[in-house]
């Protein structure tokens, strides 16, 4: 049986519920279920946000790789940012530059702890 909090989050968003009051395993289960359902509903940004909140880095990495194979660079980058996977983030940042998404590229470089490139992109390409 599905936890009632899952449906509430799907309808009203993650901020409609304070899951921190639940034990860690219940939190992970609920967030995992919500993330899976959002993904199946093609609500990718929300699914990525939930998976990041659940710290499901393995799932985010797999999903990011899938998005890359589908040429969905921005979604892949959003998946990789919470994982802190430096190699994937640096590669995704280059792809973001190629698609002229400089702000996301800078975010990817920051997450990869590549401060020099993040700063360069921000100073030269991101409109303030």
Secondary structure, DSSP 8 states (H G I E B T S, - for coil): ---HHHHHHHHH-GGG--GGGS-HHHHHHHHHHHHHHHHHTT-HHHHHHHHHHTT-HHHHHHHHHHHHHTT-HHHHHHHHHHHT-HHHHHHHHHHHHHTT-HHHHHHHHHHTT-HHHHHHHHHHT---
